[in-house]
Amino acid sequence: MDKIVEISGLSKAYTQGHEQILVLEELDFSISKGEFVSIVGPSGSGKSTFLNIIGLLDDTYSGGIKLFGKRLEDLDEAEKAVLRLKNIGFVFQFDSLLPEFTVLENIEMPARVLGEVQNVKGLDLLRRFDLEAIAGKFPMEISGGEKQRVAMLRALRNGPALLIADEPTGNLDRHNSAAVLDDLRRAADGGTAVLMVTHNEEAARRADRLLRMGGGRLSEEKK
């Protein structure tokens, strides 16, 4: 499989007063095209920090990172911004949909940032994930589970190679969590690399690989 993310010797520390707090220590990690990987660990273990680095939201670290075959140290900030917009989708615990726009318009927002003004791909995504019936509705008119699924389609709109999901089911009941996890699996089956952080052990075991973060390190567990 094609490697989407390749990390070697990743370390990250914060300065707190006169003390250095090591959050990530010499991590090695990779994820391939079409792979669904979950990471579990207690609060403060560095999971979100790890995602922020991979998602090009934090560039203060040591170690080597390749995204989509490109070494990050070879890229300037403008190149990283384009890479992030075109190749990485983000899903968070809260959907952050824009209430004044319809479901379809919300999904199309990432494309508008790139200067695209057409709804074909958004409609195709809604059909693919069996949500076409709510295309013209506004966020206030749909359920919490549907909002989170729409947020995921928004993240997929530009055809990213990597989908980063930070606690995507943390605000949902069991039924809606299952629907979102099914969607993440469908995205992976379509060729997108899916990297999910969660506190939910049951959700984590839906992935192809389960990693546990603790003490600044990652370890893989048998499911």
C-alpha positions as YAML, in Angstrom:
chain: A
units: angstrom
residues:
- id: 1
  name: MET
  ca: [0.00, 0.00, 0.00]
- id: 2
  name: ASP
  ca: [1.09, 3.59, -0.64]
- id: 3
  name: LYS
  ca: [2.35, 5.36, 2.48]
- id: 4
  name: ILE
  ca: [0.37, 8.54, 3.19]
- id: 5
  name: VAL
  ca: [2.20, 9.47, 6.41]
- id: 6
  name: GLU
  ca: [5.70, 8.36, 7.41]
- id: 7
  name: ILE
  ca: [7.12, 9.54, 10.75]
- id: 8
  name: SER
  ca: [10.43, 8.68, 12.36]
- id: 9
  name: GLY
  ca: [11.79, 9.83, 15.73]
- id: 10
  name: LEU
  ca: [9.07, 12.43, 16.35]
- id: 11
  name: SER
  ca: [9.49, 14.34, 19.61]
- id: 12
  name: LYS
  ca: [7.63, 17.34, 20.99]
- id: 13
  name: ALA
  ca: [8.25, 19.31, 24.19]
- id: 14
  name: TYR
  ca: [6.62, 22.31, 25.86]
- id: 15
  name: THR
  ca: [8.35, 24.83, 28.08]
- id: 16
  name: GLN
  ca: [6.58, 25.37, 31.38]
- id: 17
  name: GLY
  ca: [8.39, 27.92, 33.48]
- id: 18
  name: HIS
  ca: [11.97, 26.70, 33.61]
- id: 19
  name: GLU
  ca: [10.96, 23.11, 32.89]
- id: 20
  name: GLN
  ca: [10.73, 21.20, 29.62]
- id: 21
  name: ILE
  ca: [7.70, 18.90, 29.43]
- id: 22
  name: LEU
  ca: [8.19, 16.08, 26.93]
- id: 23
  name: VAL
  ca: [4.84, 15.23, 25.32]
- id: 24
  name: LEU
  ca: [5.95, 13.00, 22.43]
- id: 25
  name: GLU
  ca: [9.16, 10.98, 22.56]
- id: 26
  name: GLU
  ca: [10.85, 9.39, 19.56]
- id: 27
  name: LEU
  ca: [7.63, 8.21, 17.88]
- id: 28
  name: ASP
  ca: [7.62, 6.15, 14.71]
- id: 29
  name: PHE
  ca: [4.37, 5.90, 12.78]
- id: 30
  name: SER
  ca: [2.95, 5.31, 9.32]
- id: 31
  name: ILE
  ca: [-0.45, 5.01, 7.71]
- id: 32
  name: SER
  ca: [-1.18, 3.83, 4.19]
- id: 33
  name: LYS
  ca: [-3.80, 4.59, 1.56]
- id: 34
  name: GLY
  ca: [-7.16, 3.07, 2.50]
- id: 35
  name: GLU
  ca: [-6.08, 2.21, 6.05]
- id: 36
  name: PHE
  ca: [-8.20, 3.01, 9.12]
- id: 37
  name: VAL
  ca: [-6.05, 3.54, 12.25]
- id: 38
  name: SER
  ca: [-7.27, 4.50, 15.72]
- id: 39
  name: ILE
  ca: [-5.32, 5.93, 18.66]
- id: 40
  name: VAL
  ca: [-6.54, 5.73, 22.26]
- id: 41
  name: GLY
  ca: [-5.04, 7.15, 25.41]
- id: 42
  name: PRO
  ca: [-5.86, 9.27, 28.47]
- id: 43
  name: SER
  ca: [-6.36, 13.03, 28.33]
- id: 44
  name: GLY
  ca: [-3.04, 14.84, 28.23]
- id: 45
  name: SER
  ca: [-1.20, 11.91, 26.68]
- id: 46
  name: GLY
  ca: [-0.39, 13.87, 23.49]
- id: 47
  name: LYS
  ca: [-3.00, 12.49, 21.10]
- id: 48
  name: SER
  ca: [-4.29, 15.87, 19.89]
- id: 49
  name: THR
  ca: [-0.74, 17.25, 19.73]
- id: 50
  name: PHE
  ca: [0.18, 14.32, 17.50]
- id: 51
  name: LEU
  ca: [-2.79, 15.01, 15.21]
- id: 52
  name: ASN
  ca: [-1.97, 18.72, 15.05]
- id: 53
  name: ILE
  ca: [1.55, 17.96, 13.87]
- id: 54
  name: ILE
  ca: [0.37, 15.52, 11.20]
- id: 55
  name: GLY
  ca: [-2.35, 17.97, 10.18]
- id: 56
  name: LEU
  ca: [0.22, 20.75, 9.66]
- id: 57
  name: LEU
  ca: [-1.23, 22.84, 12.48]
- id: 58
  name: ASP
  ca: [1.92, 22.66, 14.63]
- id: 59
  name: ASP
  ca: [5.45, 22.85, 13.25]
- id: 60
  name: THR
  ca: [7.50, 22.94, 16.47]
- id: 61
  name: TYR
  ca: [8.87, 19.43, 16.85]
- id: 62
  name: SER
  ca: [11.93, 17.34, 16.10]
- id: 63
  name: GLY
  ca: [12.10, 14.25, 13.91]
- id: 64
  name: GLY
  ca: [11.32, 13.39, 10.32]
- id: 65
  name: ILE
  ca: [7.87, 13.59, 8.71]
- id: 66
  name: LYS
  ca: [6.82, 12.78, 5.16]
- id: 67
  name: LEU
  ca: [3.28, 13.50, 4.04]
- id: 68
  name: PHE
  ca: [2.13, 12.28, 0.64]
- id: 69
  name: GLY
  ca: [5.74, 11.60, -0.28]
- id: 70
  name: LYS
  ca: [6.92, 15.12, 0.59]
- id: 71
  name: ARG
  ca: [9.37, 15.92, 3.41]
- id: 72
  name: LEU
  ca: [7.87, 18.69, 5.54]
- id: 73
  name: GLU
  ca: [11.25, 20.32, 6.13]
- id: 74
  name: ASP
  ca: [11.43, 20.97, 2.37]
- id: 75
  name: LEU
  ca: [8.17, 22.96, 2.32]
- id: 76
  name: ASP
  ca: [7.53, 26.60, 3.15]
- id: 77
  name: GLU
  ca: [4.40, 27.80, 4.97]
- id: 78
  name: ALA
  ca: [2.48, 28.58, 1.77]
- id: 79
  name: GLU
  ca: [3.19, 25.11, 0.39]
- id: 80
  name: LYS
  ca: [2.09, 23.52, 3.66]
- id: 81
  name: ALA
  ca: [-1.16, 25.51, 3.59]
- id: 82
  name: VAL
  ca: [-1.98, 24.27, 0.08]
- id: 83
  name: LEU
  ca: [-1.05, 20.72, 1.04]
- id: 84
  name: ARG
  ca: [-3.34, 20.89, 4.06]
- id: 85
  name: LEU
  ca: [-6.27, 22.32, 2.12]
- id: 86
  name: LYS
  ca: [-6.06, 19.87, -0.77]
- id: 87
  name: ASN
  ca: [-4.90, 16.68, 0.92]
- id: 88
  name: ILE
  ca: [-6.11, 16.66, 4.54]
- id: 89
  name: GLY
  ca: [-9.68, 16.60, 5.85]
- id: 90
  name: PHE
  ca: [-10.52, 17.29, 9.51]
- id: 91
  name: VAL
  ca: [-13.44, 16.05, 11.62]
- id: 92
  name: PHE
  ca: [-13.75, 17.16, 15.24]
- id: 93
  name: GLN
  ca: [-16.03, 16.35, 18.17]
- id: 94
  name: PHE
  ca: [-18.31, 19.27, 17.32]
- id: 95
  name: ASP
  ca: [-19.57, 19.66, 13.76]
- id: 96
  name: SER
  ca: [-19.13, 23.48, 13.44]
- id: 97
  name: LEU
  ca: [-21.56, 23.63, 10.53]
- id: 98
  name: LEU
  ca: [-22.55, 27.13, 9.40]
- id: 99
  name: PRO
  ca: [-26.24, 27.53, 10.38]
- id: 100
  name: GLU
  ca: [-27.15, 29.98, 7.60]
- id: 101
  name: PHE
  ca: [-26.14, 27.54, 4.85]
- id: 102
  name: THR
  ca: [-27.78, 24.32, 3.71]
- id: 103
  name: VAL
  ca: [-26.22, 20.90, 4.15]
- id: 104
  name: LEU
  ca: [-25.01, 20.89, 0.55]
- id: 105
  name: GLU
  ca: [-23.61, 24.43, 0.85]
- id: 106
  name: ASN
  ca: [-21.75, 23.46, 4.03]
- id: 107
  name: ILE
  ca: [-20.22, 20.46, 2.30]
- id: 108
  name: GLU
  ca: [-19.12, 22.65, -0.60]
- id: 109
  name: MET
  ca: [-17.32, 25.21, 1.60]
- id: 110
  name: PRO
  ca: [-13.82, 23.67, 1.25]
- id: 111
  name: ALA
  ca: [-14.23, 23.74, -2.53]
- id: 112
  name: ARG
  ca: [-15.17, 27.41, -2.47]
- id: 113
  name: VAL
  ca: [-11.91, 28.16, -0.67]
- id: 114
  name: LEU
  ca: [-10.18, 26.66, -3.72]
- id: 115
  name: GLY
  ca: [-12.29, 28.77, -6.06]
- id: 116
  name: GLU
  ca: [-14.65, 26.00, -7.17]
- id: 117
  name: VAL
  ca: [-18.30, 26.94, -7.51]
- id: 118
  name: GLN
  ca: [-20.24, 23.78, -8.33]
- id: 119
  name: ASN
  ca: [-22.27, 21.30, -6.32]
- id: 120
  name: VAL
  ca: [-21.74, 18.09, -8.28]
- id: 121
  name: LYS
  ca: [-19.12, 16.55, -5.99]
- id: 122
  name: GLY
  ca: [-21.08, 17.48, -2.88]
- id: 123
  name: LEU
  ca: [-24.19, 15.82, -4.27]
- id: 124
  name: ASP
  ca: [-22.16, 12.76, -5.24]
- id: 125
  name: LEU
  ca: [-20.90, 12.49, -1.64]
- id: 126
  name: LEU
  ca: [-24.42, 12.81, -0.25]
- id: 127
  name: ARG
  ca: [-25.60, 10.02, -2.55]
- id: 128
  name: ARG
  ca: [-22.60, 7.82, -1.73]
- id: 129
  name: PHE
  ca: [-23.29, 8.11, 2.00]
- id: 130
  name: ASP
  ca: [-27.10, 7.86, 1.66]
- id: 131
  name: LEU
  ca: [-27.76, 11.42, 2.84]
- id: 132
  name: GLU
  ca: [-29.14, 12.95, -0.36]
- id: 133
  name: ALA
  ca: [-32.54, 13.52, 1.29]
- id: 134
  name: ILE
  ca: [-31.14, 16.22, 3.60]
- id: 135
  name: ALA
  ca: [-29.14, 18.14, 0.96]
- id: 136
  name: GLY
  ca: [-31.42, 21.18, 1.05]
- id: 137
  name: LYS
  ca: [-31.99, 21.28, 4.81]
- id: 138
  name: PHE
  ca: [-30.32, 23.65, 7.24]
- id: 139
  name: PRO
  ca: [-28.27, 22.40, 10.21]
- id: 140
  name: MET
  ca: [-31.03, 23.28, 12.70]
- id: 141
  name: GLU
  ca: [-33.37, 20.95, 10.79]
- id: 142
  name: ILE
  ca: [-31.26, 17.78, 11.09]
- id: 143
  name: SER
  ca: [-30.20, 15.54, 13.98]
- id: 144
  name: GLY
  ca: [-26.90, 15.66, 15.84]
- id: 145
  name: GLY
  ca: [-25.79, 12.45, 14.19]
- id: 146
  name: GLU
  ca: [-26.63, 13.79, 10.75]
- id: 147
  name: LYS
  ca: [-24.71, 17.00, 11.50]
- id: 148
  name: GLN
  ca: [-21.59, 15.02, 12.35]
- id: 149
  name: ARG
  ca: [-21.95, 12.92, 9.20]
- id: 150
  name: VAL
  ca: [-22.30, 16.11, 7.15]
- id: 151
  name: ALA
  ca: [-19.16, 17.48, 8.81]
- id: 152
  name: MET
  ca: [-17.35, 14.35, 7.66]
- id: 153
  name: LEU
  ca: [-18.58, 14.81, 4.09]
- id: 154
  name: ARG
  ca: [-17.36, 18.41, 4.24]
- id: 155
  name: ALA
  ca: [-13.94, 17.05, 5.26]
- id: 156
  name: LEU
  ca: [-14.03, 14.68, 2.27]
- id: 157
  name: ARG
  ca: [-15.18, 17.28, -0.27]
- id: 158
  name: ASN
  ca: [-11.77, 18.08, -1.76]
- id: 159
  name: GLY
  ca: [-10.85, 14.40, -2.05]
- id: 160
  name: PRO
  ca: [-8.19, 14.34, 0.70]
- id: 161
  name: ALA
  ca: [-5.69, 11.50, 0.88]
- id: 162
  name: LEU
  ca: [-5.84, 11.73, 4.69]
- id: 163
  name: LEU
  ca: [-8.85, 12.18, 6.97]
- id: 164
  name: ILE
  ca: [-8.03, 13.17, 10.57]
- id: 165
  name: ALA
  ca: [-10.85, 12.54, 13.06]
- id: 166
  name: ASP
  ca: [-10.39, 13.88, 16.60]
- id: 167
  name: GLU
  ca: [-13.06, 12.35, 18.91]
- id: 168
  name: PRO
  ca: [-15.63, 12.20, 16.06]
- id: 169
  name: THR
  ca: [-18.16, 10.25, 18.16]
- id: 170
  name: GLY
  ca: [-17.48, 11.98, 21.48]
- id: 171
  name: ASN
  ca: [-20.73, 13.96, 21.37]
- id: 172
  name: LEU
  ca: [-22.99, 11.20, 20.02]
- id: 173
  name: ASP
  ca: [-25.11, 8.36, 21.36]
- id: 174
  name: ARG
  ca: [-24.36, 4.73, 20.51]
- id: 175
  name: HIS
  ca: [-26.62, 4.60, 17.43]
- id: 176
  name: ASN
  ca: [-25.24, 7.78, 15.83]
- id: 177
  name: SER
  ca: [-21.69, 6.82, 16.79]
- id: 178
  name: ALA
  ca: [-22.12, 3.59, 14.85]
- id: 179
  name: ALA
  ca: [-23.30, 5.54, 11.78]
- id: 180
  name: VAL
  ca: [-20.27, 7.84, 11.90]
- id: 181
  name: LEU
  ca: [-17.90, 4.89, 12.32]
- id: 182
  name: ASP
  ca: [-19.56, 3.17, 9.36]
- id: 183
  name: ASP
  ca: [-18.90, 6.33, 7.34]
- id: 184
  name: LEU
  ca: [-15.26, 6.42, 8.38]
- id: 185
  name: ARG
  ca: [-14.93, 2.80, 7.29]
- id: 186
  name: ARG
  ca: [-16.57, 3.62, 3.97]
- id: 187
  name: ALA
  ca: [-14.13, 6.50, 3.47]
- id: 188
  name: ALA
  ca: [-11.21, 4.15, 4.09]
- id: 189
  name: ASP
  ca: [-12.66, 1.55, 1.75]
- id: 190
  name: GLY
  ca: [-12.75, 4.31, -0.88]
- id: 191
  name: GLY
  ca: [-8.98, 4.79, -0.54]
- id: 192
  name: THR
  ca: [-8.72, 7.57, 2.05]
- id: 193
  name: ALA
  ca: [-6.31, 7.01, 4.95]
- id: 194
  name: VAL
  ca: [-8.35, 7.55, 8.14]
- id: 195
  name: LEU
  ca: [-6.61, 8.44, 11.42]
- id: 196
  name: MET
  ca: [-8.94, 8.64, 14.42]
- id: 197
  name: VAL
  ca: [-8.26, 9.63, 18.03]
- id: 198
  name: THR
  ca: [-10.89, 8.51, 20.54]
- id: 199
  name: HIS
  ca: [-11.50, 7.74, 24.20]
- id: 200
  name: ASN
  ca: [-14.03, 5.09, 23.15]
- id: 201
  name: GLU
  ca: [-12.39, 1.66, 23.21]
- id: 202
  name: GLU
  ca: [-15.28, 0.05, 21.34]
- id: 203
  name: ALA
  ca: [-15.05, 2.65, 18.57]
- id: 204
  name: ALA
  ca: [-11.27, 2.25, 18.42]
- id: 205
  name: ARG
  ca: [-11.62, -1.46, 17.73]
- id: 206
  name: ARG
  ca: [-13.55, -0.74, 14.54]
- id: 207
  name: ALA
  ca: [-10.27, 0.34, 12.93]
- id: 208
  name: ASP
  ca: [-7.78, -1.86, 11.09]
- id: 209
  name: ARG
  ca: [-5.08, -1.05, 13.65]
- id: 210
  name: LEU
  ca: [-5.38, 0.14, 17.24]
- id: 211
  name: LEU
  ca: [-2.53, 2.14, 18.78]
- id: 212
  name: ARG
  ca: [-2.29, 3.25, 22.41]
- id: 213
  name: MET
  ca: [-0.55, 6.46, 23.44]
- id: 214
  name: GLY
  ca: [0.99, 6.81, 26.87]
- id: 215
  name: GLY
  ca: [4.16, 8.22, 28.36]
- id: 216
  name: GLY
  ca: [4.83, 10.07, 25.11]
- id: 217
  name: ARG
  ca: [5.00, 6.84, 23.12]
- id: 218
  name: LEU
  ca: [2.82, 4.77, 20.79]
- id: 219
  name: SER
  ca: [2.32, 1.04, 21.06]
- id: 220
  name: GLU
  ca: [0.22, -1.20, 18.83]
- id: 221
  name: GLU
  ca: [-2.32, -3.52, 20.36]
- id: 222
  name: LYS
  ca: [-3.84, -6.73, 19.07]
- id: 223
  name: LYS
  ca: [-7.58, -6.35, 18.71]
...
